[in-house]
C-alpha cells in the first residue's frame, strides 16, 4: 500500500502524472495495491487463529502496522531522497516494536 499511496507523488514530482485527473491517479494506485491485497488477504486468512493459524486479530493488525511502517521508511528513503529519519522517528519505531512485544506477551 505504501507504493500505491505515495508512488504517485514521485510520478508527479517527475512530471509523469501532472496532467492525470484525480480518478486516474486513484485507478493507478488501486492497480498497484491489488497485488498487495492478493498477498495480504490470504496471509491474514491463513494466520488467523480461528482458521488454524497462530495469531489473533489484534496480533495480525499490529504485525501489519509494523511491517507497513518499515516498508514505508525504505520506500520513502529510496524514492524521496530528501526524507531523513530523526531521533523521534527512531524512538517511535522502537515503541512500535515494544507494542509488538506487548501484544504477543502472555
Helices and strands as residue ranges (DSSP letters): H 2-13, H 22-47, G 49-51, H 57-79, H 87-104
